[in-house]
Amino acid sequence: MQDAAGEVELRDEEGGIRSDFLHAVTTALEENDADKARELTLKLHEADLADLIQLLRPEQRGLLIVTLGDDFKAGALPELDESVRDQVIEAMPTEQVAEALQQLDSDEAVYLIEDLDKQDQSDILAKLPSFERAALERSLEYPEDSAGRLMQTDLIAVPPFWSVGQTIDYMSEADDLPDRFYEVFVVDPAYHLIGSIALNRLLRSKRTATIESITDRDIHPIDVEADQEAAAREFERYNLTSAPVVDADQRLVGVITADDVVEVVQEEASEDILRMGGVAGESVADTVWETTRRRFTWLLANLATAILASLVISLFDATIEQMVALAVLMPIVASMGGNAGTQTMTVAVRALATQDLGAANAMRVIGRETAVGILNGVLFAVIMGAIVYFWFGSDQLGLVIGVAMIVNLFAAALAGILIPLGLDALGLDPAIASGVFVTTVTDVVGFFAFLGLAAMWLV
């Protein structure tokens, strides 16, 4: 589809890159038609360029970067998935990467090079001016996923004895101000944080007023080594648009803005979802081998749990031989328990991640989930008992599956809440390992309860 000017449209109705636009770009690259490739991509927004790069094959990404040359938009790099970003940086000359870093905010620059090996980092940093190199090296010294890695070091800080007029004149004349900022920070001579002033308050104050007189001291500084999730929670809790970052001596070292936090929230949410599925760190841009390697370990763990469940079934092989209906019905009990356990586990893992679940309310939540498990167990026991009675004509078999359903949904509720809590107490990430353990519990308990009760009452 083309617009009135005859140009291929970029986005479809759902917001994705149109296949005909992608085809036009790949055709131009494969035919070495640099003019056409530049015509299609040169005016793209940084985010659109990043989405396009994601869809290209690795060799095509390198061709596009070479084609754009100095016109390649550095702002597209932070928008890329980690694996694609690293491929693109490797395809770029060191000088071009260094030039791109100088066009980005300090936090984005750190994000680009933090996962590169030390030698590549050193080669790139060596191409930067000394001041920018020192700032990036200092940021890279902070722990991974910390506020220090997330913050921007470009900020505006003024002394309390300045006047509003001096501050406004300074912001009008200085050449090294950040591209975007929302507040001015007030510091003492040792750069200890005193407070902040929102831009709207600064601009509405008289020029003769002192900075100290309009400084807001009700601030929420974030420790430079605090985890980025903790920083995001501060923004959510206090409705912040930006927050100062301080070191152990309460000296101002940077600022975190709302757009940085949005990315953290998206990243952490995606990470939790992928971990619960056993595919942490995976993206659709990964190669077949990388994807297979990541998934194999998780599938191997699931195989072990499946074998354990099969061993439980094997204990009752004689019972199953005497009543074939048991083989038909036992997957239902295990499946219902697995789904119920997953529901509870998902809520628990998310609550732990957001700190809505902790020691203060753990017993109340455990009690609630247990009650839900028992109530659902009774309801589905009645439903399955009636179905089995009309299906197989056996009220005793209906009673057996009903009791087994209550037992397994109760066990699923307990496992779904206690396992994430236990892993969290041990300092382990509950999003990674909870699924395997919960599934094992529900399968083993489900099969054992159903077949065990059948062995006692029916055979």
C-alpha positions as CSV (number, residue, x, y, z in Angstrom):
1,M,0.0,0.0,0.0
2,Q,1.3,3.5,-0.9
3,D,0.3,7.0,0.2
4,A,-0.6,9.9,-2.0
5,A,3.0,10.7,-2.7
6,G,3.7,7.1,-3.9
7,E,5.8,6.2,-0.9
8,V,5.3,2.9,0.9
9,E,3.5,3.3,4.2
10,L,5.4,2.3,7.3
11,R,2.8,1.0,9.8
12,D,-0.3,-1.2,9.4
13,E,-3.6,-0.6,11.3
14,E,-2.3,-2.5,14.3
15,G,0.8,-0.4,14.6
16,G,3.3,-3.0,13.3
17,I,5.8,-2.5,10.4
18,R,4.0,-3.3,7.2
19,S,5.3,-6.3,5.3
20,D,5.5,-4.4,2.0
21,F,7.6,-1.7,3.6
22,L,9.9,-4.3,5.1
23,H,10.1,-6.0,1.7
24,A,11.0,-2.8,0.0
25,V,13.8,-2.1,2.4
26,T,15.2,-5.7,2.2
27,T,15.0,-5.7,-1.6
28,A,16.9,-2.4,-1.7
29,L,19.6,-3.7,0.6
30,E,20.0,-7.0,-1.2
31,E,20.2,-5.2,-4.6
32,N,22.8,-2.8,-3.2
33,D,20.4,0.1,-4.0
34,A,21.8,2.5,-1.4
35,D,19.8,5.5,-2.7
36,K,16.5,3.6,-2.3
37,A,17.4,2.2,1.1
38,R,18.3,5.7,2.3
39,E,15.1,7.2,0.8
40,L,13.0,4.6,2.7
41,T,14.8,4.8,6.1
42,L,16.5,8.2,6.4
43,K,13.5,10.1,7.7
44,L,12.3,7.4,10.1
45,H,11.9,8.2,13.7
46,E,14.4,6.6,16.0
47,A,11.8,4.2,17.4
48,D,10.6,3.2,14.0
49,L,14.1,2.6,12.8
50,A,14.7,0.4,15.8
51,D,11.5,-1.6,15.0
52,L,12.7,-2.0,11.4
53,I,16.2,-3.2,12.5
54,Q,14.6,-5.8,14.8
55,L,12.8,-7.4,11.8
56,L,15.9,-7.5,9.5
57,R,18.2,-10.5,9.4
58,P,21.7,-10.0,11.0
59,E,23.5,-9.5,7.7
60,Q,20.8,-7.0,6.5
61,R,21.2,-5.0,9.7
62,G,24.9,-4.4,9.0
63,L,24.1,-3.4,5.4
64,L,21.6,-0.8,6.6
65,I,24.0,0.7,9.1
66,V,26.7,1.0,6.4
67,T,24.2,2.5,4.0
68,L,23.1,5.1,6.4
69,G,26.7,5.9,7.6
70,D,26.9,9.1,9.6
71,D,23.1,9.6,9.2
72,F,22.4,6.5,11.3
73,K,20.3,7.7,14.3
74,A,22.0,6.8,17.5
75,G,18.7,7.1,19.4
76,A,17.6,3.9,17.8
77,L,20.2,1.8,19.6
78,P,18.7,1.9,23.1
79,E,15.3,0.9,21.7
80,L,16.7,-2.5,20.4
81,D,16.4,-5.8,22.2
82,E,19.7,-6.7,24.0
83,S,20.7,-9.4,21.5
84,V,20.0,-7.3,18.5
85,R,21.6,-4.3,20.0
86,D,24.9,-6.2,20.6
87,Q,24.9,-7.5,17.0
88,V,24.4,-3.9,15.7
89,I,27.1,-2.5,17.9
90,E,29.5,-5.2,16.8
91,A,28.7,-4.4,13.1
92,M,29.5,-0.7,13.7
93,P,33.0,0.8,13.6
94,T,34.4,1.8,17.0
95,E,34.5,5.4,15.9
96,Q,30.8,5.3,14.9
97,V,29.8,3.8,18.2
98,A,31.8,6.4,20.1
99,E,30.0,9.1,18.1
100,A,26.7,7.6,18.9
101,L,27.4,7.6,22.6
102,Q,28.1,11.3,22.5
103,Q,24.6,11.9,21.1
104,L,22.8,10.0,23.8
105,D,22.0,10.8,27.4
106,S,24.5,9.3,29.8
107,D,22.1,6.6,31.1
108,E,21.4,5.4,27.5
109,A,25.1,5.4,26.7
110,V,25.8,3.2,29.7
111,Y,22.9,0.9,28.7
112,L,24.5,0.4,25.2
113,I,28.0,-0.6,26.4
114,E,27.5,-2.2,29.8
115,D,27.1,-5.8,28.4
116,L,30.1,-5.6,26.0
117,D,33.3,-7.3,27.0
118,K,36.0,-5.2,28.8
119,Q,38.2,-4.9,25.7
120,D,35.4,-3.6,23.5
121,Q,34.4,-1.2,26.2
122,S,37.9,0.1,26.5
123,D,38.3,0.6,22.7
124,I,35.0,2.5,22.5
125,L,35.7,4.7,25.6
126,A,39.1,5.5,24.3
127,K,37.5,7.4,21.4
128,L,35.5,9.6,23.7
129,P,36.5,13.0,25.1
130,S,38.0,12.7,28.6
131,F,35.1,14.2,30.5
132,E,32.5,12.0,28.9
133,R,34.7,8.9,29.2
134,A,35.2,9.6,32.9
135,A,31.5,9.9,33.5
136,L,30.7,6.7,31.7
137,E,33.5,4.8,33.5
138,R,32.1,6.0,36.8
139,S,28.6,4.8,36.0
140,L,29.9,1.4,34.9
141,E,31.4,0.9,38.3
142,Y,28.0,0.8,39.9
143,P,26.2,-2.6,40.3
144,E,24.2,-3.9,37.4
145,D,20.5,-3.0,37.5
146,S,21.2,-0.3,40.1
147,A,20.1,3.3,40.2
148,G,23.7,4.3,39.3
149,R,23.4,2.5,36.0
150,L,19.9,4.0,35.4
151,M,20.6,7.6,36.2
152,Q,21.6,10.5,34.0
153,T,24.7,12.4,35.2
154,D,23.6,15.5,33.2
155,L,21.7,17.7,35.6
156,I,21.4,21.3,36.9
157,A,22.5,22.0,40.4
158,V,22.8,25.5,41.9
159,P,23.8,26.9,45.4
160,P,21.1,28.1,47.8
161,F,22.4,31.7,47.9
162,W,21.8,32.4,44.2
163,S,18.8,34.4,43.1
164,V,16.0,33.2,40.8
165,G,17.3,35.6,38.2
166,Q,20.8,34.3,38.4
167,T,19.6,30.8,38.0
168,I,17.4,31.6,35.0
169,D,20.3,33.5,33.3
170,Y,22.6,30.6,34.0
171,M,20.2,28.1,32.3
172,S,19.8,30.5,29.3
173,E,23.5,30.9,28.8
174,A,25.1,27.6,29.7
175,D,26.1,25.2,26.9
176,D,26.3,22.0,28.8
177,L,22.7,21.6,30.1
178,P,20.8,18.4,29.7
179,D,18.4,18.2,26.7
180,R,15.4,17.7,29.0
181,F,15.0,18.5,32.7
182,Y,12.1,19.0,35.0
183,E,13.6,20.5,38.1
184,V,16.7,22.3,39.4
185,F,18.6,20.8,42.4
186,V,20.0,22.8,45.2
187,V,23.3,21.7,46.7
188,D,25.8,23.0,49.3
189,P,29.5,23.7,48.4
190,A,30.3,20.0,49.0
191,Y,27.5,19.0,46.6
192,H,25.3,17.6,49.4
193,L,21.7,17.6,48.3
194,I,19.6,20.2,50.0
195,G,16.4,20.1,48.0
196,S,14.9,20.8,44.6
197,I,12.8,23.4,42.7
198,A,10.3,22.4,40.0
199,L,10.7,24.5,36.9
200,N,7.2,25.9,37.0
201,R,7.8,27.2,40.5
202,L,11.2,28.7,39.5
203,L,9.7,30.5,36.5
204,R,6.8,31.9,38.5
205,S,9.0,33.3,41.3
206,K,10.4,36.9,41.4
207,R,13.9,37.3,40.0
208,T,15.1,38.8,43.3
209,A,13.9,35.8,45.4
210,T,16.7,33.6,46.7
211,I,16.8,29.9,45.7
212,E,16.8,28.9,49.3
213,S,13.5,30.6,49.9
214,I,11.7,28.6,47.2
215,T,13.5,25.3,47.7
216,D,11.4,22.2,48.3
217,R,13.1,20.1,51.0
218,D,10.4,17.3,50.9
219,I,12.4,15.2,48.4
220,H,12.9,11.5,47.9
221,P,16.5,10.9,47.0
222,I,17.4,7.4,45.8
223,D,20.6,5.7,46.8
224,V,23.0,5.2,43.9
225,E,23.4,1.5,44.6
226,A,19.6,0.8,45.1
227,D,18.1,-1.7,42.8
228,Q,16.3,-0.2,39.8
229,E,13.0,-1.9,40.9
230,A,13.2,-0.1,44.2
231,A,13.7,3.2,42.4
232,A,10.7,2.4,40.2
233,R,8.6,1.8,43.3
234,E,9.6,5.2,44.7
235,F,8.3,6.8,41.6
236,E,5.0,4.9,41.8
237,R,4.6,5.6,45.6
238,Y,5.3,9.3,45.5
239,N,4.1,10.1,41.9
240,L,7.5,11.5,40.9
241,T,8.5,12.8,37.5
242,S,12.2,12.8,38.4
243,A,14.3,12.0,41.5
244,P,17.8,12.8,42.6
245,V,20.4,10.1,43.1
246,V,22.8,10.4,45.9
247,D,25.9,8.5,47.1
248,A,26.6,7.2,50.6
249,D,27.6,10.7,51.7
250,Q,24.3,12.2,50.4
251,R,26.2,14.0,47.6
252,L,24.2,14.5,44.4
253,V,25.5,12.2,41.6
254,G,22.7,12.0,39.1
255,V,19.0,12.1,38.4
256,I,16.4,9.5,37.3
257,T,13.5,10.6,35.1
258,A,10.1,9.1,34.5
259,D,10.9,7.8,31.0
260,D,13.7,5.8,32.5
261,V,11.4,4.3,35.1
262,V,8.8,3.3,32.4
263,E,11.5,1.3,30.7
264,V,12.4,-0.4,34.0
265,V,8.8,-1.3,34.7
266,Q,8.4,-2.8,31.2
267,E,11.7,-4.6,31.4
268,E,11.0,-6.1,34.9
269,A,7.5,-7.1,33.9
270,S,8.7,-8.8,30.7
271,E,11.6,-10.5,32.6
272,D,9.2,-11.9,35.3
273,I,6.9,-13.3,32.6
274,L,9.8,-14.9,30.6
275,R,11.3,-16.4,33.8
276,M,8.0,-18.0,34.8
277,G,7.9,-19.6,31.4
278,G,11.6,-20.8,31.7
279,V,12.7,-18.5,28.8
280,A,14.5,-15.7,30.6
281,G,16.5,-13.5,28.4
282,E,15.0,-14.8,25.2
283,S,13.7,-12.8,22.3
284,V,12.2,-13.5,18.9
285,A,15.5,-12.2,17.3
286,D,17.6,-15.0,18.9
287,T,19.1,-17.7,16.7
288,V,17.8,-21.3,16.6
289,W,20.8,-22.5,18.6
290,E,20.5,-19.8,21.3
291,T,16.8,-20.5,21.7
292,T,17.3,-24.2,21.9
293,R,20.1,-23.9,24.4
294,R,18.0,-21.7,26.7
295,R,14.9,-23.8,26.6
296,F,16.7,-27.2,26.9
297,T,17.7,-26.8,30.6
298,W,14.1,-25.8,31.6
299,L,12.6,-28.6,29.6
300,L,15.0,-31.1,31.2
301,A,13.9,-30.0,34.6
302,N,10.3,-30.5,33.6
303,L,11.1,-34.0,32.2
304,A,12.5,-34.9,35.7
305,T,9.2,-33.8,37.3
306,A,7.2,-35.7,34.7
307,I,9.1,-38.8,35.4
308,L,8.4,-38.4,39.1
309,A,4.7,-38.1,38.4
310,S,4.9,-41.2,36.2
311,L,6.5,-43.1,39.0
312,V,3.6,-42.3,41.2
313,I,1.2,-43.6,38.5
314,S,3.3,-46.8,38.2
315,L,2.6,-47.6,41.9
316,F,-1.1,-48.1,41.0
317,D,-0.7,-49.9,37.7
318,A,-2.7,-52.9,39.0
319,T,-5.5,-50.6,40.1
320,I,-5.6,-48.9,36.7
321,E,-5.7,-52.3,34.9
322,Q,-8.8,-53.3,36.9
323,M,-10.6,-50.0,36.1
324,V,-9.8,-48.3,32.8
325,A,-11.9,-45.3,33.7
326,L,-9.2,-44.2,36.1
327,A,-6.8,-43.7,33.2
328,V,-9.3,-41.6,31.4
329,L,-10.0,-39.4,34.4
330,M,-6.7,-39.0,36.2
331,P,-5.3,-36.3,33.8
332,I,-8.3,-34.1,34.8
333,V,-7.3,-34.0,38.5
334,A,-3.7,-33.2,37.7
335,S,-4.6,-30.6,35.1
336,M,-7.0,-28.8,37.4
337,G,-4.5,-28.8,40.2
338,G,-1.8,-27.5,37.9
339,N,-3.9,-24.6,36.6
340,A,-5.1,-23.7,40.1
341,G,-1.5,-23.7,41.4
342,T,-0.3,-21.6,38.5
343,Q,-3.0,-19.0,39.3
344,T,-2.0,-18.7,42.9
345,M,1.7,-18.8,42.0
346,T,1.4,-16.0,39.5
347,V,-0.4,-13.7,41.9
348,A,2.2,-14.5,44.6
349,V,5.2,-13.9,42.4
350,R,3.9,-10.6,41.2
351,A,2.9,-9.5,44.7
352,L,6.5,-10.3,45.9
353,A,8.0,-8.4,43.0
354,T,5.9,-5.3,43.9
355,Q,6.4,-5.8,47.6
356,D,2.6,-6.2,48.2
357,L,3.4,-9.5,49.9
358,G,5.7,-9.8,52.8
359,A,6.1,-10.9,56.4
360,A,3.5,-8.4,57.6
361,N,0.6,-10.0,55.6
362,A,1.9,-13.4,54.6
363,M,-0.3,-15.4,57.0
364,R,-3.4,-13.5,55.9
365,V,-2.7,-14.2,52.2
366,I,-1.9,-17.8,52.9
367,G,-5.2,-18.2,54.7
368,R,-7.0,-16.5,51.9
369,E,-5.5,-18.7,49.2
370,T,-6.1,-21.8,51.2
371,A,-9.8,-20.9,51.6
372,V,-10.0,-20.2,47.9
373,G,-8.4,-23.6,47.1
374,I,-10.9,-25.4,49.3
375,L,-13.9,-23.6,48.0
376,N,-12.9,-24.1,44.4
377,G,-12.2,-27.8,45.2
378,V,-15.7,-28.3,46.6
379,L,-17.3,-26.6,43.7
380,F,-15.4,-28.6,41.1
381,A,-15.8,-31.8,43.1
382,V,-19.6,-31.4,42.8
383,I,-19.3,-30.6,39.0
384,M,-16.9,-33.5,38.3
385,G,-18.8,-35.9,40.5
386,A,-22.0,-35.3,38.6
387,I,-20.2,-35.6,35.2
388,V,-18.5,-38.9,36.2
389,Y,-21.8,-40.3,37.5
390,F,-23.6,-39.7,34.2
391,W,-20.5,-40.6,32.1
392,F,-19.6,-43.9,33.8
393,G,-22.7,-44.6,35.9
394,S,-20.7,-44.9,39.1
395,D,-21.5,-42.8,42.2
396,Q,-18.4,-44.2,44.0
397,L,-16.1,-43.1,41.2
398,G,-17.7,-39.7,41.2
399,L,-17.1,-39.5,45.0
400,V,-13.4,-40.5,44.5
401,I,-12.7,-37.9,41.9
402,G,-14.6,-35.3,43.9
403,V,-12.5,-35.9,47.1
404,A,-9.3,-36.0,45.0
405,M,-10.2,-32.7,43.4
406,I,-10.7,-31.1,46.8
407,V,-7.3,-32.5,48.1
408,N,-5.4,-31.4,45.0
409,L,-6.8,-27.9,44.7
410,F,-6.1,-27.4,48.4
411,A,-2.5,-28.6,47.8
412,A,-2.2,-26.4,44.7
413,A,-3.2,-23.3,46.7
414,L,-0.7,-24.1,49.4
415,A,2.1,-24.8,47.0
416,G,1.3,-21.8,44.9
417,I,1.8,-19.4,47.8
418,L,4.3,-21.2,50.0
419,I,6.8,-22.1,47.3
420,P,7.3,-18.5,46.1
421,L,7.4,-17.3,49.7
422,G,10.0,-20.0,50.6
423,L,12.2,-19.2,47.6
424,D,12.1,-15.5,48.3
425,A,13.0,-16.1,51.9
426,L,16.1,-18.1,50.7
427,G,17.1,-15.2,48.5
428,L,16.2,-17.0,45.3
429,D,14.1,-15.5,42.5
430,P,10.6,-17.1,42.8
431,A,9.8,-16.3,39.2
432,I,12.4,-18.7,38.0
433,A,11.9,-21.9,40.0
434,S,8.3,-21.7,41.3
435,G,6.7,-23.2,38.3
436,V,8.6,-26.5,38.3
437,F,8.0,-27.1,42.0
438,V,4.3,-26.1,41.9
439,T,3.7,-28.4,38.9
440,T,5.5,-31.3,40.6
441,V,3.4,-30.9,43.8
442,T,0.1,-30.7,41.9
443,D,0.9,-33.7,39.7
444,V,2.2,-35.9,42.5
445,V,-0.6,-35.0,44.9
446,G,-3.3,-35.3,42.2
447,F,-2.3,-38.7,41.0
448,F,-1.6,-40.1,44.4
449,A,-4.9,-38.8,45.9
450,F,-7.0,-40.0,43.0
451,L,-5.4,-43.4,42.4
452,G,-4.9,-44.0,46.1
453,L,-8.5,-43.3,47.0
454,A,-9.6,-45.5,44.0
455,A,-7.4,-48.3,45.3
456,M,-9.0,-48.1,48.7
457,W,-12.6,-47.7,47.7
458,L,-13.2,-49.2,44.3
459,V,-10.8,-52.1,43.9
